[in-house]
Amino acid sequence: MYPAELVQPMKQDLTQVGFEQLTTSEAVDQAIQNNQGTLLVVVNSVCGCAAGNMRPGVKLALNNEKVPTELVTVFAGVDAEATNQARNYFLPYPPSSPSIALFKEGKLVHFVERHHIEGASPVMIAENLSEAFNEYC
């Protein structure tokens, strides 16, 4: 677990642009199972090298003409219950943080693992997500 004062700015980086922070397994279940449109789930992380580019890339992707109808996030290493529950919906992909999942009507349709985020610029991450948004949103 990380200190709240360390992760708060990283959480706010996404919540200030419309992401809902999920902290319980029930909240994750409700968000994914009850979504009738498209849902973007971001597994946020302290990792500077990957998450430091992931968050700006996600925010840049939200400038796309088509975007998910709902935006939620869980924080790995902080909200363990919510993160573990979200990862159950990401199967068969292994646990990965940071990572990004796009659901359409409760079905996983696009997943970006950490190894796709590491070394990628925010623009590259945004392009990956924008392509998925154009196809599924």
SENUTOR-810216 format. One record per atom (N, C-alpha, C): residue number from 1; residue in one letter; atom name; x, y, z. Coordinates in Angstrom, 2 decimals, m for minus. Layout:
REM SENUTOR-810216
(NUM,a,CA,(X,Y,Z))
...
This chain:
REM SENUTOR-810216
(1,m,N,(0.84,m1.18,0.00))
(1,m,CA,(0.00,0.00,0.00))
(1,m,C,(0.89,1.25,0.00))
(2,y,N,(0.46,2.21,m0.75))
(2,y,CA,(1.18,3.47,m0.84))
(2,y,C,(0.49,4.52,0.01))
(3,p,N,(1.25,5.49,0.51))
(3,p,CA,(0.62,6.57,1.29))
(3,p,C,(m0.36,7.37,0.43))
(4,a,N,(m1.47,7.76,1.05))
(4,a,CA,(m2.53,8.49,0.33))
(4,a,C,(m2.00,9.76,m0.31))
(5,e,N,(m1.12,10.47,0.38))
(5,e,CA,(m0.61,11.73,m0.16))
(5,e,C,(0.26,11.52,m1.40))
(6,l,N,(0.84,10.34,m1.55))
(6,l,CA,(1.64,10.03,m2.74))
(6,l,C,(0.75,9.77,m3.95))
(7,v,N,(m0.33,9.02,m3.76))
(7,v,CA,(m1.16,8.61,m4.89))
(7,v,C,(m2.27,9.59,m5.24))
(8,q,N,(m2.62,10.48,m4.33))
(8,q,CA,(m3.74,11.39,m4.58))
(8,q,C,(m3.58,12.18,m5.88))
(9,p,N,(m2.41,12.78,m6.15))
(9,p,CA,(m2.28,13.52,m7.42))
(9,p,C,(m2.43,12.61,m8.64))
(10,m,N,(m2.00,11.36,m8.53))
(10,m,CA,(m2.12,10.42,m9.64))
(10,m,C,(m3.57,10.01,m9.86))
(11,k,N,(m4.32,9.87,m8.78))
(11,k,CA,(m5.76,9.59,m8.88))
(11,k,C,(m6.47,10.78,m9.51))
(12,q,N,(m6.15,11.97,m9.03))
(12,q,CA,(m6.80,13.18,m9.52))
(12,q,C,(m6.50,13.44,m10.98))
(13,d,N,(m5.37,12.96,m11.45))
(13,d,CA,(m5.02,13.14,m12.85))
(13,d,C,(m6.11,12.57,m13.75))
(14,l,N,(m6.76,11.49,m13.30))
(14,l,CA,(m7.84,10.89,m14.09))
(14,l,C,(m9.23,11.33,m13.62))
(15,t,N,(m9.43,11.45,m12.32))
(15,t,CA,(m10.76,11.82,m11.85))
(15,t,C,(m11.14,13.24,m12.26))
(16,q,N,(m10.16,14.12,m12.42))
(16,q,CA,(m10.49,15.50,m12.82))
(16,q,C,(m10.93,15.60,m14.27))
(17,v,N,(m10.74,14.54,m15.05))
(17,v,CA,(m11.22,14.55,m16.45))
(17,v,C,(m12.42,13.62,m16.63))
(18,g,N,(m13.04,13.20,m15.51))
(18,g,CA,(m14.29,12.47,m15.60))
(18,g,C,(m14.28,11.01,m15.21))
(19,f,N,(m13.14,10.47,m14.80))
(19,f,CA,(m13.09,9.08,m14.37))
(19,f,C,(m13.66,8.95,m12.97))
(20,e,N,(m14.43,7.89,m12.75))
(20,e,CA,(m14.92,7.57,m11.42))
(20,e,C,(m13.95,6.59,m10.78))
(21,q,N,(m13.49,6.91,m9.57))
(21,q,CA,(m12.57,6.04,m8.83))
(21,q,C,(m13.37,4.93,m8.17))
(22,l,N,(m13.09,3.67,m8.51))
(22,l,CA,(m13.75,2.53,m7.89))
(22,l,C,(m12.84,1.94,m6.82))
(23,t,N,(m13.40,1.69,m5.64))
(23,t,CA,(m12.56,1.22,m4.53))
(23,t,C,(m13.02,m0.11,m3.94))
(24,t,N,(m14.13,m0.66,m4.44))
(24,t,CA,(m14.63,m1.94,m3.91))
(24,t,C,(m14.91,m2.89,m5.07))
(25,s,N,(m14.94,m4.17,m4.75))
(25,s,CA,(m15.26,m5.16,m5.78))
(25,s,C,(m16.70,m5.00,m6.26))
(26,e,N,(m17.60,m4.61,m5.35))
(26,e,CA,(m18.99,m4.41,m5.73))
(26,e,C,(m19.13,m3.26,m6.74))
(27,a,N,(m18.37,m2.21,m6.55))
(27,a,CA,(m18.42,m1.08,m7.48))
(27,a,C,(m17.90,m1.48,m8.85))
(28,v,N,(m16.89,m2.32,m8.89))
(28,v,CA,(m16.35,m2.82,m10.16))
(28,v,C,(m17.40,m3.68,m10.85))
(29,d,N,(m18.00,m4.62,m10.11))
(29,d,CA,(m19.04,m5.48,m10.68))
(29,d,C,(m20.18,m4.65,m11.26))
(30,q,N,(m20.63,m3.67,m10.51))
(30,q,CA,(m21.74,m2.84,m10.95))
(30,q,C,(m21.38,m2.08,m12.23))
(31,a,N,(m20.20,m1.51,m12.27))
(31,a,CA,(m19.78,m0.73,m13.44))
(31,a,C,(m19.70,m1.59,m14.69))
(32,i,N,(m19.12,m2.77,m14.57))
(32,i,CA,(m18.91,m3.62,m15.75))
(32,i,C,(m20.18,m4.36,m16.13))
(33,q,N,(m20.85,m4.94,m15.17))
(33,q,CA,(m22.03,m5.74,m15.48))
(33,q,C,(m23.24,m4.92,m15.91))
(34,n,N,(m23.35,m3.69,m15.45))
(34,n,CA,(m24.52,m2.88,m15.75))
(34,n,C,(m24.30,m1.91,m16.90))
(35,n,N,(m23.14,m1.92,m17.50))
(35,n,CA,(m22.86,m0.99,m18.59))
(35,n,C,(m23.56,m1.44,m19.86))
(36,q,N,(m24.33,m0.55,m20.45))
(36,q,CA,(m25.05,m0.85,m21.68))
(36,q,C,(m24.38,m0.22,m22.91))
(37,g,N,(m23.32,0.51,m22.69))
(37,g,CA,(m22.60,1.15,m23.79))
(37,g,C,(m21.17,0.66,m23.80))
(38,t,N,(m20.26,1.61,m23.73))
(38,t,CA,(m18.84,1.27,m23.66))
(38,t,C,(m18.27,1.83,m22.37))
(39,l,N,(m17.33,1.10,m21.81))
(39,l,CA,(m16.73,1.42,m20.53))
(39,l,C,(m15.23,1.30,m20.64))
(40,l,N,(m14.52,2.34,m20.25))
(40,l,CA,(m13.06,2.30,m20.20))
(40,l,C,(m12.65,2.14,m18.75))
(41,v,N,(m11.87,1.09,m18.48))
(41,v,CA,(m11.37,0.81,m17.14))
(41,v,C,(m9.85,0.99,m17.17))
(42,v,N,(m9.36,1.94,m16.40))
(42,v,CA,(m7.92,2.18,m16.34))
(42,v,C,(m7.40,1.69,m14.99))
(43,v,N,(m6.40,0.81,m15.05))
(43,v,CA,(m5.70,0.39,m13.84))
(43,v,C,(m4.54,1.36,m13.67))
(44,n,N,(m4.73,2.30,m12.77))
(44,n,CA,(m3.73,3.32,m12.50))
(44,n,C,(m2.62,2.72,m11.65))
(45,s,N,(m1.48,3.38,m11.64))
(45,s,CA,(m0.32,2.83,m10.97))
(45,s,C,(0.65,3.93,m10.60))
(46,v,N,(1.49,3.65,m9.61))
(46,v,CA,(2.53,4.58,m9.19))
(46,v,C,(3.69,4.57,m10.16))
(47,c,N,(3.88,3.48,m10.88))
(47,c,CA,(5.02,3.31,m11.77))
(47,c,C,(5.23,4.54,m12.66))
(48,g,N,(6.32,5.23,m12.46))
(48,g,CA,(6.59,6.46,m13.20))
(48,g,C,(6.84,6.24,m14.67))
(49,c,N,(7.57,5.19,m15.01))
(49,c,CA,(7.94,4.99,m16.41))
(49,c,C,(6.74,4.65,m17.28))
(50,a,N,(5.86,3.78,m16.82))
(50,a,CA,(4.71,3.38,m17.63))
(50,a,C,(3.49,4.25,m17.36))
(51,a,N,(3.12,4.40,m16.09))
(51,a,CA,(1.92,5.17,m15.77))
(51,a,C,(2.11,6.64,m16.06))
(52,g,N,(3.34,7.10,m15.99))
(52,g,CA,(3.62,8.51,m16.30))
(52,g,C,(3.29,8.87,m17.73))
(53,n,N,(3.31,7.91,m18.64))
(53,n,CA,(2.88,8.12,m20.03))
(53,n,C,(1.46,7.65,m20.26))
(54,m,N,(1.00,6.67,m19.47))
(54,m,CA,(m0.34,6.13,m19.66))
(54,m,C,(m1.40,7.18,m19.38))
(55,r,N,(m1.30,7.86,m18.23))
(55,r,CA,(m2.33,8.83,m17.87))
(55,r,C,(m2.46,9.94,m18.93))
(56,p,N,(m1.37,10.57,m19.37))
(56,p,CA,(m1.52,11.59,m20.43))
(56,p,C,(m2.05,10.99,m21.73))
(57,g,N,(m1.67,9.75,m22.05))
(57,g,CA,(m2.16,9.11,m23.26))
(57,g,C,(m3.65,8.86,m23.22))
(58,v,N,(m4.14,8.41,m22.07))
(58,v,CA,(m5.58,8.19,m21.90))
(58,v,C,(m6.32,9.51,m22.03))
(59,k,N,(m5.83,10.54,m21.38))
(59,k,CA,(m6.49,11.85,m21.45))
(59,k,C,(m6.49,12.39,m22.88))
(60,l,N,(m5.40,12.21,m23.59))
(60,l,CA,(m5.33,12.65,m24.98))
(60,l,C,(m6.34,11.90,m25.84))
(61,a,N,(m6.50,10.61,m25.59))
(61,a,CA,(m7.46,9.80,m26.36))
(61,a,C,(m8.89,10.28,m26.17))
(62,l,N,(m9.17,10.91,m25.04))
(62,l,CA,(m10.53,11.39,m24.78))
(62,l,C,(m10.90,12.58,m25.66))
(63,n,N,(m9.94,13.10,m26.43))
(63,n,CA,(m10.22,14.16,m27.40))
(63,n,C,(m10.74,13.59,m28.72))
(64,n,N,(m10.75,12.27,m28.83))
(64,n,CA,(m11.24,11.60,m30.04))
(64,n,C,(m12.73,11.89,m30.23))
(65,e,N,(m13.19,11.86,m31.47))
(65,e,CA,(m14.61,12.10,m31.75))
(65,e,C,(m15.50,11.07,m31.05))
(66,k,N,(m15.09,9.81,m31.09))
(66,k,CA,(m15.83,8.74,m30.40))
(66,k,C,(m15.07,8.39,m29.13))
(67,v,N,(m15.79,8.34,m28.02))
(67,v,CA,(m15.20,7.99,m26.73))
(67,v,C,(m16.16,7.08,m25.97))
(68,p,N,(m15.66,6.35,m24.99))
(68,p,CA,(m16.54,5.49,m24.19))
(68,p,C,(m17.60,6.29,m23.45))
(69,t,N,(m18.73,5.63,m23.20))
(69,t,CA,(m19.82,6.30,m22.49))
(69,t,C,(m19.54,6.43,m21.00))
(70,e,N,(m18.68,5.55,m20.46))
(70,e,CA,(m18.34,5.61,m19.04))
(70,e,C,(m16.84,5.43,m18.86))
(71,l,N,(m16.30,6.11,m17.85))
(71,l,CA,(m14.87,6.08,m17.54))
(71,l,C,(m14.71,5.75,m16.07))
(72,v,N,(m13.97,4.67,m15.77))
(72,v,CA,(m13.71,4.31,m14.38))
(72,v,C,(m12.24,3.94,m14.23))
(73,t,N,(m11.77,4.00,m12.98))
(73,t,CA,(m10.39,3.65,m12.70))
(73,t,C,(m10.27,2.96,m11.35))
(74,v,N,(m9.31,2.08,m11.26))
(74,v,CA,(m8.91,1.45,m10.00))
(74,v,C,(m7.42,1.73,m9.85))
(75,f,N,(m6.92,1.70,m8.63))
(75,f,CA,(m5.51,2.02,m8.41))
(75,f,C,(m4.80,0.80,m7.83))
(76,a,N,(m3.89,0.23,m8.63))
(76,a,CA,(m3.11,m0.93,m8.19))
(76,a,C,(m2.23,m0.55,m7.01))
(77,g,N,(m2.15,m1.42,m6.03))
(77,g,CA,(m1.32,m1.17,m4.86))
(77,g,C,(m1.98,m0.28,m3.83))
(78,v,N,(m3.19,0.19,m4.12))
(78,v,CA,(m3.92,1.05,m3.18))
(78,v,C,(m5.30,0.46,m2.93))
(79,d,N,(m6.07,0.33,m3.98))
(79,d,CA,(m7.42,m0.22,m3.89))
(79,d,C,(m7.37,m1.68,m4.35))
(80,a,N,(m6.76,m2.52,m3.50))
(80,a,CA,(m6.49,m3.90,m3.87))
(80,a,C,(m7.75,m4.68,m4.21))
(81,e,N,(m8.80,m4.52,m3.43))
(81,e,CA,(m10.04,m5.27,m3.66))
(81,e,C,(m10.62,m4.94,m5.03))
(82,a,N,(m10.72,m3.67,m5.34))
(82,a,CA,(m11.27,m3.24,m6.63))
(82,a,C,(m10.37,m3.67,m7.78))
(83,t,N,(m9.07,m3.52,m7.61))
(83,t,CA,(m8.13,m3.88,m8.67))
(83,t,C,(m8.19,m5.37,m8.96))
(84,n,N,(m8.20,m6.20,m7.91))
(84,n,CA,(m8.27,m7.65,m8.11))
(84,n,C,(m9.56,m8.05,m8.80))
(85,q,N,(m10.66,m7.41,m8.43))
(85,q,CA,(m11.94,m7.73,m9.07))
(85,q,C,(m11.92,m7.33,m10.54))
(86,a,N,(m11.40,m6.15,m10.84))
(86,a,CA,(m11.32,m5.71,m12.23))
(86,a,C,(m10.49,m6.70,m13.04))
(87,r,N,(m9.40,m7.17,m12.47))
(87,r,CA,(m8.52,m8.11,m13.18))
(87,r,C,(m9.23,m9.42,m13.51))
(88,n,N,(m10.23,m9.81,m12.70))
(88,n,CA,(m11.01,m11.00,m13.03))
(88,n,C,(m11.74,m10.83,m14.36))
(89,y,N,(m12.12,m9.63,m14.69))
(89,y,CA,(m12.82,m9.36,m15.95))
(89,y,C,(m11.84,m9.24,m17.12))
(90,f,N,(m10.56,m9.11,m16.83))
(90,f,CA,(m9.56,m8.96,m17.89))
(90,f,C,(m9.03,m10.30,m18.41))
(91,l,N,(m9.41,m11.39,m17.76))
(91,l,CA,(m8.92,m12.71,m18.19))
(91,l,C,(m9.24,m12.95,m19.65))
(92,p,N,(m8.35,m13.51,m20.41))
(92,p,CA,(m7.20,m14.31,m20.02))
(92,p,C,(m5.90,m13.50,m19.85))
(93,y,N,(m5.98,m12.18,m19.89))
(93,y,CA,(m4.77,m11.39,m19.71))
(93,y,C,(m4.29,m11.47,m18.27))
(94,p,N,(m2.97,m11.58,m18.08))
(94,p,CA,(m2.44,m11.64,m16.71))
(94,p,C,(m2.51,m10.26,m16.05))
(95,p,N,(m2.42,m10.23,m14.71))
(95,p,CA,(m2.41,m8.94,m14.00))
(95,p,C,(m1.32,m8.04,m14.55))
(96,s,N,(m1.66,m6.79,m14.75))
(96,s,CA,(m0.75,m5.84,m15.37))
(96,s,C,(m1.12,m4.45,m14.88))
(97,s,N,(m0.12,m3.72,m14.40))
(97,s,CA,(m0.41,m2.34,m14.02))
(97,s,C,(0.79,m1.47,m14.41))
(98,p,N,(0.48,m0.40,m15.07))
(98,p,CA,(m0.84,0.04,m15.47))
(98,p,C,(m1.37,m0.80,m16.62))
(99,s,N,(m2.66,m0.69,m16.86))
(99,s,CA,(m3.28,m1.33,m18.01))
(99,s,C,(m4.60,m0.60,m18.30))
(100,i,N,(m5.14,m0.89,m19.49))
(100,i,CA,(m6.35,m0.20,m19.94))
(100,i,C,(m7.26,m1.22,m20.60))
(101,a,N,(m8.51,m1.25,m20.18))
(101,a,CA,(m9.48,m2.19,m20.74))
(101,a,C,(m10.69,m1.44,m21.27))
(102,l,N,(m11.13,m1.86,m22.45))
(102,l,CA,(m12.35,m1.29,m23.03))
(102,l,C,(m13.39,m2.40,m23.10))
(103,f,N,(m14.55,m2.13,m22.52))
(103,f,CA,(m15.67,m3.06,m22.53))
(103,f,C,(m16.80,m2.49,m23.36))
(104,k,N,(m17.50,m3.38,m24.04))
(104,k,CA,(m18.72,m3.00,m24.75))
(104,k,C,(m19.82,m3.92,m24.25))
(105,e,N,(m20.83,m3.32,m23.64))
(105,e,CA,(m21.95,m4.07,m23.06))
(105,e,C,(m21.47,m5.23,m22.19))
(106,g,N,(m20.48,m4.94,m21.35))
(106,g,CA,(m19.98,m5.92,m20.39))
(106,g,C,(m18.96,m6.90,m20.92))
(107,k,N,(m18.61,m6.83,m22.20))
(107,k,CA,(m17.64,m7.76,m22.80))
(107,k,C,(m16.33,m7.02,m23.08))
(108,l,N,(m15.22,m7.63,m22.70))
(108,l,CA,(m13.91,m7.06,m22.97))
(108,l,C,(m13.63,m7.11,m24.47))
(109,v,N,(m13.38,m5.94,m25.07))
(109,v,CA,(m13.16,m5.88,m26.51))
(109,v,C,(m11.76,m5.36,m26.88))
(110,h,N,(m11.06,m4.74,m25.94))
(110,h,CA,(m9.72,m4.21,m26.23))
(110,h,C,(m8.97,m4.12,m24.91))
(111,f,N,(m7.70,m4.53,m24.92))
(111,f,CA,(m6.91,m4.50,m23.69))
(111,f,C,(m5.49,m4.07,m24.02))
(112,v,N,(m4.99,m3.13,m23.23))
(112,v,CA,(m3.62,m2.64,m23.40))
(112,v,C,(m2.85,m3.01,m22.14))
(113,e,N,(m1.90,m3.93,m22.31))
(113,e,CA,(m1.10,m4.39,m21.19))
(113,e,C,(0.08,m3.46,m20.93))
(114,r,N,(0.66,m3.62,m19.77))
(114,r,CA,(1.80,m2.80,m19.37))
(114,r,C,(2.91,m2.84,m20.42))
(115,h,N,(3.19,m4.02,m20.96))
(115,h,CA,(4.31,m4.09,m21.92))
(115,h,C,(4.00,m3.34,m23.22))
(116,h,N,(2.73,m3.02,m23.47))
(116,h,CA,(2.38,m2.18,m24.61))
(116,h,C,(2.47,m0.69,m24.25))
(117,i,N,(2.45,m0.41,m22.96))
(117,i,CA,(2.51,0.97,m22.48))
(117,i,C,(3.95,1.40,m22.26))
(118,e,N,(4.77,0.50,m21.69))
(118,e,CA,(6.18,0.83,m21.42))
(118,e,C,(6.89,1.23,m22.71))
(119,g,N,(7.55,2.35,m22.67))
(119,g,CA,(8.30,2.81,m23.82))
(119,g,C,(7.45,3.51,m24.87))
(120,a,N,(6.15,3.50,m24.70))
(120,a,CA,(5.26,4.18,m25.65))
(120,a,C,(5.04,5.62,m25.19))
(121,s,N,(4.97,6.51,m26.13))
(121,s,CA,(4.69,7.91,m25.80))
(121,s,C,(3.20,8.07,m25.54))
(122,p,N,(2.81,9.15,m24.88))
(122,p,CA,(1.37,9.41,m24.70))
(122,p,C,(0.62,9.44,m26.03))
(123,v,N,(1.24,9.97,m27.08))
(123,v,CA,(0.59,10.02,m28.40))
(123,v,C,(0.36,8.61,m28.93))
(124,m,N,(1.34,7.73,m28.77))
(124,m,CA,(1.17,6.35,m29.23))
(124,m,C,(0.06,5.64,m28.48))
(125,i,N,(m0.01,5.86,m27.18))
(125,i,CA,(m1.06,5.25,m26.37))
(125,i,C,(m2.42,5.80,m26.79))
(126,a,N,(m2.50,7.10,m27.01))
(126,a,CA,(m3.75,7.73,m27.45))
(126,a,C,(m4.18,7.19,m28.81))
(127,e,N,(m3.24,7.00,m29.72))
(127,e,CA,(m3.59,6.46,m31.05))
(127,e,C,(m4.15,5.06,m30.93))
(128,n,N,(m3.54,4.23,m30.08))
(128,n,CA,(m4.02,2.87,m29.86))
(128,n,C,(m5.46,2.91,m29.35))
(129,l,N,(m5.71,3.74,m28.34))
(129,l,CA,(m7.05,3.82,m27.77))
(129,l,C,(m8.05,4.43,m28.74))
(130,s,N,(m7.64,5.45,m29.47))
(130,s,CA,(m8.55,6.10,m30.42))
(130,s,C,(m9.01,5.12,m31.49))
(131,e,N,(m8.12,4.26,m31.95))
(131,e,CA,(m8.51,3.23,m32.92))
(131,e,C,(m9.56,2.31,m32.33))
(132,a,N,(m9.36,1.91,m31.07))
(132,a,CA,(m10.35,1.05,m30.41))
(132,a,C,(m11.67,1.79,m30.21))
(133,f,N,(m11.59,3.06,m29.82))
(133,f,CA,(m12.81,3.86,m29.64))
(133,f,C,(m13.58,3.96,m30.96))
(134,n,N,(m12.86,4.18,m32.05))
(134,n,CA,(m13.52,4.29,m33.34))
(134,n,C,(m14.20,3.01,m33.76))
(135,e,N,(m13.64,1.90,m33.36))
(135,e,CA,(m14.22,0.61,m33.72))
(135,e,C,(m15.40,0.22,m32.83))
(136,y,N,(m15.30,0.51,m31.55))
(136,y,CA,(m16.29,m0.02,m30.60))
(136,y,C,(m17.25,1.00,m30.00))
(137,c,N,(m16.92,2.28,m30.06))
(137,c,CA,(m17.76,3.28,m29.39))
(137,c,C,(m18.76,3.91,m30.36))
